[in-house]
């Protein structure tokens, strides 16, 4: 789709939908050694981009960003350079047009890059796994109570997902945290899927997509959609998959016609009002992209 005034090409950014404001907010990312601290608003009705002037977090990539109702876009963690990792929490309030730093009293998760975040039905933010230069990859899980401004570690005992980064996670309608794929020590890409419920991790059975890291993920109702990423051989993927959030079963989706070139580090969001998926940026074989793509969802 043609969109004038789009953000500069980048990967490893975030793009977060404000369902009430009819917009999606893109923050940060990188293009090679250039690290971005800019914020952009995409109008979901007009398909137009606009840069938002608001002083906020230090430039970063590999962070998380989650929409919290009544609060705004909550940004956590990320990396600013080869040895610079963040553990701070920020929120952008679209109504005020301003950033503010959130409190995080008590123990907190270590600074990291390539983690994931999901919001549960009680308004708590869940984060899991990630990477930092000093400690390597993590396998911990934490919750952040937005109202109380405090973290709690909830890493279960027993078997769970191996240490990893460059994965993603989501919250299911029946109240489980799902972690999928990513990269682990000595392995460029993995493809396992785990669900955390009732205080324990359970590994999903059945066929799964090819292993990948740095893919795009969006949730629509009772399904999640996964696009692209970098595969086990580091090749850029251009495939689309649908995950049933009830059964945790996968379905490969074939889209006729031309589509986005294979890429990693792109962002995928669901425009629920328009019944479509939107994709921005990523790293292709030709370098970082500034493309915006749209895919209508079948009824």
N, C-alpha and C positions, 0 to 999 in steps of 0.2 A: 504494500500500500504506500502511496506517496504522501509523505508528511513533511511540510516545510518547517525549517527552524528546529530540527531535531537536535538532541544532545550530540556532542562529539562521539566518535567511535570509542567503544570500551568493552571490557569484559569484567566479570567478577563484581558487578554492581548489584543493587537491589531495586525492585520495582514493586510498589505496594498499593493496592487498591483501597480507596476510601469509598465504601459502598453508598454512603449517604451524600457525599459531595460530587459524585459522578466524575471522579478523577483518579488517576494513578500517579504516585510520586516516586520518581527515580532519584536515587542518591548514590554518590561515590562511584567506585570502580577504578579500573586502571587501563592504560594502553601502553604496554611495555613498562618503562620506568616512570611514566607519568601517572601520578596518583591524583584522583579527583576528589574535591570536597563540595561539588556543586549539587544543587537540588533542582529538579525539573518537575513540572506538572503537565500531565497528559490528559486532555479533556476527552472523556470517553464518548461523548456525543458528537463533538466536532472533529475528532481525530487530529487535534492540533497540540503542539508542544509549546510550553512557555517556561523560561527560566524563572525560578523563585529567588528573590534577593532576601536572604536571611542568614545572619551569622550563626554558625552552629558547630558541629563536631569537626575535629581534625580530619583531613582527607584520609580515606581508607578504602580497602577492598576486602572481600571475603568476610564481611560483616553479616549480621542478620537484620531484618527489618520486618516488623509485624504490625498489622493494624489492630489497635485496641479501642473498642467502642467507648466514646466519651473522653478519650485521652489523645489519640492521634497515632502517628507512625512512630513506633518505638524501635530505636536502633541500638544494637549491642555488639560489642567486640570488633574484630577486624584487625587488619595489618596496614601499617603506614609505610613500611620500608623493610629492608632485609632483616633487621633485628628489632623492629618496633611493632609491638602487639598491644591491643587495647582490651580493657575490661570495663570500660565506662558504659553508661546507659543514658541515652538521649531520647527526647520525644519532640516531634514536630507537630504542632497544633495548627491544622489548616485554618481554623476559625480566627486564630490570633495572628497567623502568618509568621510564627516565631518558633525557634528552637528553645528548649530548656533542658538542663541536666536533671536526671531523676536520682533520688536518693537510693542508696543500696547499703543499708546498715548491716553490720555483722559480717560473718564469713561470706565469701563470694567465690564464684568460679574463677579459675586462673585466666589471665588474659590469653586470647587465642584468635586464630584465623580458621576459616573453613568449617565453622560449627553450623548448627541449625537451630531454628526456633519455631514454636507453634503455640497457639493460644487455646486453652481448654475452655470448657463450658462455664467455668466459674471465674473467668477473666484472669487466670494465672498464666504466665509465660513459662513454657518449658524449653530448656536448651539441653543439647546432648552432643558429646564428643567434640572433636576439633583438634587443632595442632598449634604448637608454639616451638620456636627454635630451641629453647633450653630444655623443655620437658618432653619433646616429641609429641606423639598423638595421645589423645585422651579417650577414656571410656566412661566418663562420669555423666550424670544427669542431675539437673537442678531445676527448681521452680523459682520464679520471681513473682511475689505478690505485689501487684501494681499499687493497690490501695495502701498497703502497709509499708511499701518501699523496702522490702527485705527479701533476701535469698534463703532457700532451704535446699540442702543436698538430699536427693531422693534416689541415689544410685542403689538399685536392688542388689541383694546377695544372689549368688548363683550365676549360672551361665547367661551371657548376653552378647550383644554385638561386639566384635573385636574392636580394638582401638582404630579410629578412622578420622578422616577429614574429607572435605569437598563432597559431602553427602547432602541430603535434605531430610526434613521430617514434616509430619502433619499430624493433626488431631482428627480422629474419626468421629462420626456421629454417635457411635456407641461408647465413646469415652476411652480410647486407647491412643497412646503416642506411637506412631509408626516411623521407623528409621529405615532408609533405603540406600543401598549402594555406597559409593565413595571410593576412597583410596586408603590402603593400610600399609604398614611398614613392609617395604620391599615388593609391593604389588601395586602396579599403576592404577588398577581399577578392580572393584569387586561388585557383586550383583545381588547380595543377600538382602532379605527384608525381614525386619523384626518388629513385633508389637509389644508394647509395655502396658500391661493392665493387671489390676489386683496385686500390684507389688512385685511382678515378675515379668521377665522377658520371655517371649515365645517366638521361635523362628517359623516363618511361613513355609509351608510345603508347596510342591508343585512346580511347574515350569516357570521360568523367569526370563526377563529380557537379557540380552547380552550385558556383561559387566560394564559399568560406566562411572565416571566422576564428573563433577561440574556440569550437570544437566539442568534443564529447566523443569520446574514442577508447579502445577496449579491444581487447586481443588474446586470442583463444581458439584455441589450436592453430595450424592453418595459415591462419587468417583473422583479419582485423581488422574491427571494427565502428565506424562513425562515425555520431554522432547530432547533428543540429541545428547551431547556430552562428549567426553573423550573416552574411548574404549580401552580394552586391555592392551592393545598394541599402540595406544596413544592416537589412533586415527580419530578424526572428527566424525561424529555420528549425526545422522539426519532422520532417524526413525522416530515414530510416535507410538506411544503405548497408553492404554487405559487400564487403571487399577480399580477394581471393585472394592470399595472400602468396607463392605460387609464380609465378603468371602476372602478378601486379599488375593483374588485371582487376577491374572494379567490377560490382556487382549491386545494383539498387535493391530494397529489401525493404519490402513492404507488410504492416502489422500491423493485423488487424481490430480494431474496437472503439475505444473512447476511449484516448487516450494523452497524454503530456505536451504541454503547449502549447509553441509555438516558444520557443526560448531560446538564449542564448549564455552562455559561461562556466560551464556545468554540467560535472560530472565523470561519466564512464562507467567502470565497472569490471566485470570478469568474475568471477562467483562460480563457479569451475570445479566445485566440489563439487556445487552445486545446479543446474548447467547453466542459468544465467541471466545476464542483464545487469542491472546496478543503476545507477540514475541519481540524482544528488542535486544540488539547488540550481540555480543559474543565474539569469540576468536575463531575465525575460519582459517583455511589453508592459506588465504591471501592476507591475513592480518585481522586486526580488530574491525568490527562492523558497526555501522550506525543505522542499520536497516530496522524498520518496523514492519512486522508481518501480522496478518489477521487470518484466523481460521474459524468460519462459522461452525458451530456444533450442530450435529444432527438432532432433530427433535427426539 
